[in-house]
Amino acid sequence: MKRSNILFIDDQQSARDLFLRLLDPHKYKPIVASGVAAAEEYLRHETADVVVTDLRMPDIDGLEGLERLHATDPDLPVVLITAFGTVETAVEAMKRGAFDYLRKPFDPAELEIVIDRAIAHRQLLRENQRLRSEVARHAGPEDIICAAPAMTAVMDLIARVAPSDFSVLMLGESGTGKDVFAQRIHQLSGRAKQSFVSINCSAIPEHLLESELFGHEKGAFSGANQAREGFFAEADGGTLFLDEIGDMSLALQPKLLRVLQNGEYYRVGSRRLAKTDVRLVCASNRAIEDLVEHGQFRQDLYYRINTVRIDLPPLRQRTEDVPALVAHFLQRLAAHHPRVPRSVSPAAMALLLEYAWPGNVRELEHVIERASLVCDGDEITPQSLPRELRGAGNAGFASAAHVEKPYKDARRDFDHSYFVHLLDRAGNNVQKAADLAGVHRSTLYEKLAALGVPYDHDGAPLAK
């Protein structure tokens, strides 16, 4: 069990010694400081779950200390200890944001009760922040639709691996919902009550990513006006999701490897070793093994993050889920907008089923949102869909002849035509075709063989 850091501030050595004896060392980690300045110095490098401070001290009293501590961390619970004659001052301090106060001499049992309440209060604030963050995300784990066999296999694997602490690597094209599946792994794990922290490595400049991950000391670089915890500290005890890890620089990768090996890291600008206990889930839309082969990703790090690999299928390989996804998006839109179409016409659904969806589930969601805005009736029709879904590239599959075919036959016709034209566009180069399709080369070979699209060893189709 993780111990809570309790910081005690008192100018009297005897009071500090008493405090260290009172707290259960298996439940709490007591830290003592002789004054507010010493406490601030500690908080520049470490974190505290609760601060307990004497109200009357010679240099900086508890009221000023309260303001200074909250300037650094507004949510830090501060408990004041006061003598009988200063209770009114303590009440005033609570109006200014103190969590609670204790009268001297205090009962050790009462001290523990107040500390536990303060810890629970801080955890509740963190949980509310986490929930608000997750609600703000456009999709959540409850949005997972998995009727297709490929998705059922993914969900079965997630259910088996989630309870462990193994690192997970998810590979899939952009828009396949890697963040949603990472949240599902967290929710099914023993860490579900702790934080889930998500960071997109490609969205943060290289020179700032190290600070975001590991935190920094005050003055560590230009603009670092105060010490700051990183995402590894924020996710301590929970799950850290690193999206697009393939974009992480080679210079930063050894530092991530160290954390995975022994849970240790250094803040930027610090020589003090910090520890963390996180479950790491990584994701990439790039083939990491190809990056390793080209010297763009460390092989030892790849082995560390690839304890369990989950390949997320693109939407074009799980079209059985399209109708359910469409219904889900319409239902969610209806909860916020009163005039939303309730259904999709058969002709429009045929277009949705036959489209290649290069942007995957995210693109489908945007298409349904747009169609709902431009649709005049209660049913989305082909006229409500974007031009690319009704254009020449998809027109052959919107015809009545294809709509009247059994779905599997129409789908096979589309796949065959798609991959033949894909090879033609790629100049009969299988690797280039795989890059255009956003799939691994071996996956493309499997599709060509299954569809009976002939090709030679150089990737050139022998017949059309």
C-alpha positions in Angstrom: 0.0 0.0 0.0 1.3 3.4 -0.9 2.0 5.6 2.2 0.7 9.2 2.3 3.2 12.0 2.7 2.3 14.1 5.7 4.4 17.3 6.1 4.5 18.7 9.7 5.7 22.3 10.3 6.6 23.5 13.8 9.5 25.5 15.1 9.8 23.4 18.3 12.0 20.3 18.0 10.1 18.5 20.7 6.8 19.0 18.8 8.4 17.6 15.6 9.8 14.6 17.5 6.4 13.9 19.0 4.7 14.0 15.6 7.2 11.5 14.2 6.3 9.1 17.0 2.5 9.5 16.8 2.0 8.5 13.1 1.7 4.9 12.0 4.8 4.4 9.8 3.0 1.7 7.8 0.2 4.0 6.8 1.9 7.4 6.7 5.3 8.8 5.7 5.8 11.7 8.1 8.1 14.6 7.1 9.0 17.4 9.5 10.1 21.0 8.8 11.2 23.7 11.2 9.3 26.5 9.4 7.4 27.5 6.3 10.6 28.3 4.4 11.9 24.8 5.0 8.6 23.3 4.0 8.6 25.3 0.7 12.1 24.0 0.0 10.9 20.4 0.5 7.9 21.0 -1.7 10.1 22.2 -4.5 11.4 18.7 -4.8 8.7 16.4 -3.4 5.0 16.3 -2.9 2.8 16.2 0.2 -0.7 14.8 0.6 -1.4 16.8 3.7 0.3 19.6 5.6 -0.1 20.0 9.4 1.3 23.3 10.7 1.5 25.2 13.9 -0.3 28.5 13.7 2.1 30.6 15.8 5.8 30.6 14.7 8.4 33.3 14.9 9.4 33.9 11.3 6.4 33.0 9.1 3.1 32.2 10.9 0.5 29.7 9.8 -1.7 32.2 8.1 1.0 33.5 5.8 2.3 30.0 5.4 -1.2 28.9 4.3 -1.2 31.5 1.5 2.3 30.6 0.4 1.6 26.9 0.3 -1.6 27.4 -1.6 0.2 29.6 -4.1 2.2 26.5 -5.0 -0.6 23.9 -4.8 -4.1 25.4 -4.4 -5.6 21.9 -3.6 -3.1 21.0 -0.9 -5.0 20.3 2.4 -3.5 22.4 5.3 -4.5 21.5 8.9 -3.6 24.1 11.5 -2.7 23.4 15.1 -3.7 26.2 17.5 -3.6 27.1 21.2 -6.9 27.9 23.0 -6.5 31.7 22.6 -6.1 31.6 18.8 -9.2 29.6 17.8 -10.7 32.7 16.2 -7.6 33.1 14.1 -7.8 29.4 13.1 -11.5 29.9 12.0 -10.4 32.9 9.9 -7.7 30.7 8.4 -10.4 28.1 7.4 -12.3 30.9 5.6 -9.1 31.5 3.7 -8.9 27.9 2.6 -7.4 25.8 5.5 -8.9 22.3 5.6 -9.3 22.1 9.4 -7.7 22.9 12.7 -6.8 21.1 15.9 -6.5 22.6 19.4 -3.5 22.0 21.6 -3.0 19.6 23.2 -4.6 17.4 20.5 -5.6 13.7 20.9 -3.5 11.4 18.6 -6.6 9.6 17.5 -8.2 12.9 16.5 -5.1 13.9 14.6 -5.3 10.7 12.6 -9.0 11.2 11.9 -8.4 14.7 10.5 -5.4 13.6 8.4 -7.5 10.7 6.9 -10.3 13.2 6.1 -7.8 15.5 4.4 -6.3 12.6 2.4 -9.7 11.5 1.3 -10.6 15.1 0.4 -7.4 15.4 -1.8 -8.1 12.1 -3.5 -11.7 13.2 -4.2 -10.4 16.4 -5.8 -8.0 14.4 -7.9 -10.7 12.0 -8.9 -13.0 14.8 -9.9 -10.3 16.3 -12.0 -9.7 13.0 -13.7 -13.4 12.4 -14.3 -13.8 15.9 -15.8 -10.8 15.2 -18.0 -12.3 12.0 -19.2 -15.8 13.4 -19.7 -14.1 16.2 -21.8 -12.7 13.5 -24.1 -14.9 13.0 -27.0 -15.1 9.3 -26.6 -14.8 7.0 -23.6 -14.5 3.3 -22.9 -18.3 2.9 -22.9 -18.2 3.8 -26.6 -16.6 0.5 -27.6 -18.6 -1.3 -30.3 -17.2 -4.8 -30.9 -19.6 -7.0 -32.9 -16.9 -7.8 -35.6 -14.9 -10.9 -34.9 -11.6 -8.9 -35.2 -12.9 -6.6 -32.4 -14.1 -9.5 -30.3 -10.6 -10.9 -30.3 -9.2 -7.6 -29.3 -11.6 -7.2 -26.4 -10.9 -10.8 -25.2 -7.2 -10.1 -25.2 -7.7 -6.8 -23.3 -9.8 -8.7 -20.7 -7.0 -11.2 -20.1 -4.1 -8.8 -19.9 -5.8 -5.9 -18.0 -5.6 -7.4 -14.5 -1.8 -7.8 -14.8 0.8 -5.0 -14.7 2.4 -6.0 -18.0 3.3 -3.2 -20.4 1.0 -3.0 -23.4 1.8 -1.8 -26.9 -1.2 -1.0 -29.2 -0.6 -0.6 -32.9 -3.2 0.8 -35.2 -4.0 3.5 -37.7 -5.0 7.0 -36.6 -8.6 7.1 -35.6 -9.0 3.5 -34.5 -9.5 4.5 -30.8 -6.3 3.6 -29.2 -6.9 6.0 -26.3 -10.4 4.4 -25.7 -8.8 1.0 -25.4 -6.1 2.2 -23.1 -8.8 3.5 -20.8 -10.6 0.2 -20.9 -7.3 -1.6 -19.9 -7.0 0.8 -17.0 -10.7 0.4 -15.9 -10.3 -3.4 -15.9 -7.1 -3.3 -13.9 -6.4 -3.3 -10.2 -5.3 0.3 -10.6 -8.8 1.5 -11.7 -9.3 3.7 -8.6 -6.0 5.5 -9.3 -5.2 8.1 -12.0 -5.3 7.4 -15.7 -2.9 9.9 -17.4 -2.7 10.3 -21.2 0.0 12.1 -23.2 0.5 12.4 -26.9 4.2 12.3 -27.6 3.8 13.8 -31.1 1.8 16.8 -29.8 4.5 18.1 -27.4 7.8 19.6 -28.7 10.8 17.4 -28.2 12.5 19.8 -25.8 9.4 19.9 -23.5 8.5 16.3 -23.5 11.1 15.3 -20.9 9.8 17.9 -18.5 6.2 16.9 -19.1 7.0 13.3 -18.3 9.4 13.6 -15.4 8.8 17.1 -14.1 11.4 19.8 -13.4 13.0 21.9 -10.7 12.6 25.7 -10.4 15.0 27.4 -12.7 15.8 24.2 -14.6 15.3 26.0 -17.9 14.0 29.4 -19.1 10.4 29.8 -18.0 10.6 27.2 -15.2 9.5 29.7 -12.5 8.5 27.0 -10.0 9.0 23.3 -9.6 6.5 21.0 -11.2 5.5 17.4 -11.0 5.6 15.4 -14.3 3.1 12.8 -15.6 5.0 9.9 -14.0 4.4 11.4 -10.6 0.8 12.2 -11.5 0.1 8.7 -12.6 1.9 7.1 -9.6 -0.1 4.0 -8.6 -2.2 4.2 -11.8 -1.8 4.0 -15.6 0.3 6.2 -17.9 -0.8 6.1 -21.6 1.9 7.3 -24.1 0.3 7.8 -27.5 2.4 7.9 -30.6 5.5 6.7 -28.7 7.2 6.1 -32.1 7.7 9.8 -32.3 9.7 10.0 -29.1 13.3 11.1 -29.7 16.2 8.7 -29.3 17.7 11.0 -26.7 14.7 10.6 -24.4 14.2 6.9 -24.9 16.9 5.7 -22.5 15.3 7.7 -19.6 12.0 6.0 -20.3 13.7 2.7 -20.4 15.2 3.4 -16.9 11.8 4.0 -15.5 10.5 0.8 -16.9 13.4 -1.2 -15.5 13.5 0.1 -11.9 10.8 2.8 -11.5 13.4 5.5 -11.0 13.9 8.8 -12.8 15.3 12.3 -12.3 13.4 15.5 -12.7 14.9 18.0 -15.2 17.5 20.0 -13.3 17.6 17.7 -10.3 20.1 15.2 -8.9 17.6 13.7 -6.5 16.3 10.3 -7.5 12.5 10.0 -7.7 10.5 6.8 -7.8 7.2 5.9 -9.4 4.9 2.9 -9.8 2.9 3.1 -13.0 1.5 0.7 -15.5 2.6 1.7 -19.0 0.4 1.5 -22.0 1.9 2.7 -25.3 0.4 3.2 -28.8 1.6 4.1 -32.2 0.2 4.3 -35.7 3.7 3.4 -37.1 5.2 -0.1 -37.2 7.7 0.1 -34.3 9.7 -2.8 -35.6 10.4 -0.9 -38.8 11.6 2.1 -36.7 13.9 -0.3 -34.8 15.2 -1.7 -38.1 16.0 1.9 -39.3 17.7 2.9 -36.1 14.9 5.3 -35.1 13.8 3.4 -32.0 15.8 1.5 -29.4 15.5 -2.2 -29.6 15.8 -2.7 -25.8 13.0 -0.2 -25.2 10.8 -1.9 -27.9 11.2 -5.2 -26.0 10.2 -3.5 -22.7 7.0 -1.9 -24.0 6.0 -4.8 -26.2 5.3 -7.3 -23.4 1.8 -7.6 -24.8 1.0 -6.4 -28.2 -2.6 -5.5 -29.4 -3.2 -4.8 -33.1 -6.3 -2.7 -33.6 -8.1 -3.4 -36.9 -9.0 -0.4 -39.1 -12.7 0.2 -39.7 -12.6 -1.2 -43.2 -11.7 -4.6 -41.6 -14.6 -4.4 -39.1 -17.5 -3.1 -41.2 -19.9 -5.2 -39.3 -19.6 -2.6 -36.6 -20.5 0.4 -38.8 -24.3 0.2 -38.3 -23.9 0.0 -34.5 -21.4 2.8 -34.5 -23.7 5.0 -36.5 -26.6 4.3 -34.2 -24.4 5.1 -31.2 -23.2 8.4 -32.7 -26.8 9.4 -33.5 -28.0 8.5 -30.0 -25.2 10.6 -28.5 -26.0 13.6 -30.7 -29.7 13.4 -29.9 -28.8 13.8 -26.2 -27.5 17.3 -26.9 -29.3 18.4 -30.1 -33.2 18.0 -30.3 -33.4 17.9 -34.1 -31.1 15.0 -35.0 -32.0 12.3 -37.6 -33.1 9.0 -36.0 -32.0 6.6 -38.8 -30.0 6.1 -42.0 -31.6 5.2 -45.3 -30.5 1.8 -46.8 -28.8 3.6 -49.7 -26.8 5.8 -47.3 -25.9 2.9 -45.2 -24.7 1.0 -48.3 -22.3 4.0 -49.0 -21.1 4.0 -45.4 -20.4 0.2 -45.5 -18.5 0.4 -48.8 -16.3 3.4 -48.0 -12.7 2.6 -47.2 -12.6 4.9 -44.1 -9.0 6.1 -44.1 -9.7 8.1 -41.0 -11.4 5.1 -39.3 -13.9 5.5 -36.5 -13.0 9.1 -35.9 -13.8 9.9 -39.6 -17.1 8.0 -39.4 -18.1 10.0 -36.3 -17.4 13.3 -38.1 -19.3 12.2 -41.1 -22.4 11.4 -39.0 -22.1 14.7 -37.2 -21.9 16.6 -40.5 -24.8 14.6 -42.0 -27.0 15.3 -39.0 -26.5 19.0 -39.4 -27.3 19.2 -43.1 -30.1 16.6 -43.1 -33.6 18.1 -43.3 -35.6 15.0 -42.3 -35.5 12.2 -39.7 -33.4 10.0 -42.0 -29.9 10.5 -43.3 -29.9 10.0 -47.1 -27.0 9.8 -49.6 -27.4 13.5 -50.3 -26.5 14.3 -46.7 -23.2 12.5 -46.9 -19.9 14.1 -48.0 -19.0 14.1 -51.7 -16.1 11.7 -51.2 -18.6 9.0 -50.1 -20.7 9.6 -53.1 -17.9 10.2 -55.6 -16.4 8.1 -58.4 -14.2 6.2 -55.9 -17.3 4.8 -54.2 -20.0 5.2 -56.9 -19.7 1.6 -58.2 -20.7 0.3 -54.8 -23.7 2.7 -54.4 -25.5 1.3 -57.4 -28.6 -0.7 -57.0 -26.9 -3.8 -58.4 -24.4 -3.8 -55.5 -26.9 -2.9 -52.9 -29.0 -5.9 -54.0 -26.0 -8.3 -53.6 -25.4 -10.2 -50.4 -23.2 -8.0 -48.2 -20.2 -10.4 -48.2 -20.1 -10.6 -52.0 -20.4 -6.8 -52.4 -17.7 -6.3 -49.8 -15.3 -8.8 -51.5 -15.9 -7.0 -54.8 -15.0 -3.7 -53.2 -11.9 -5.1 -51.5 -10.7 -6.7 -54.7 -11.1 -3.5 -56.7 -9.6 -1.4 -53.9 -6.4 -3.3 -53.7 -6.0 -3.7 -57.4 -6.3 0.1 -57.8 -4.1 0.6 -54.8 -1.3 -1.4 -56.3 -1.7 0.5 -59.6 -1.5 3.9 -57.8 1.6 2.7 -55.9 3.4 1.8 -59.2 3.0 -1.9 -58.3 5.2 -1.5 -55.3 3.8 -3.5 -52.3 5.6 -1.5 -49.7 4.4 1.8 -51.1 0.9 0.4 -51.4 1.0 -0.8 -47.8 2.1 2.7 -46.7 -0.8 4.3 -48.7 -3.3 1.9 -47.1 -1.8 2.4 -43.6 -1.2 -1.3 -43.0 1.9 -3.4 -42.5 3.4 -5.0 -45.6 2.7 -8.5 -44.3 -1.0 -7.6 -43.8 -1.3 -6.4 -47.4 0.3 -9.7 -48.6 -2.3 -11.6 -46.7 -5.2 -9.5 -48.1 -3.9 -9.9 -51.7 -3.7 -13.7 -51.2 -7.1 -14.0 -49.6 -8.7 -11.9 -52.4 -6.9 -13.7 -55.2 -5.2 -10.5 -56.5 -2.0 -11.9 -58.2 1.3 -10.2 -57.8 4.9 -11.2 -58.4 7.7 -11.0 -55.9 8.3 -7.3 -56.7 4.7 -6.6 -55.9 3.4 -6.1 -59.5 -0.1 -7.6 -60.1 0.0 -10.2 -62.9 -3.6 -9.6 -63.9 -6.5 -7.3 -63.3 
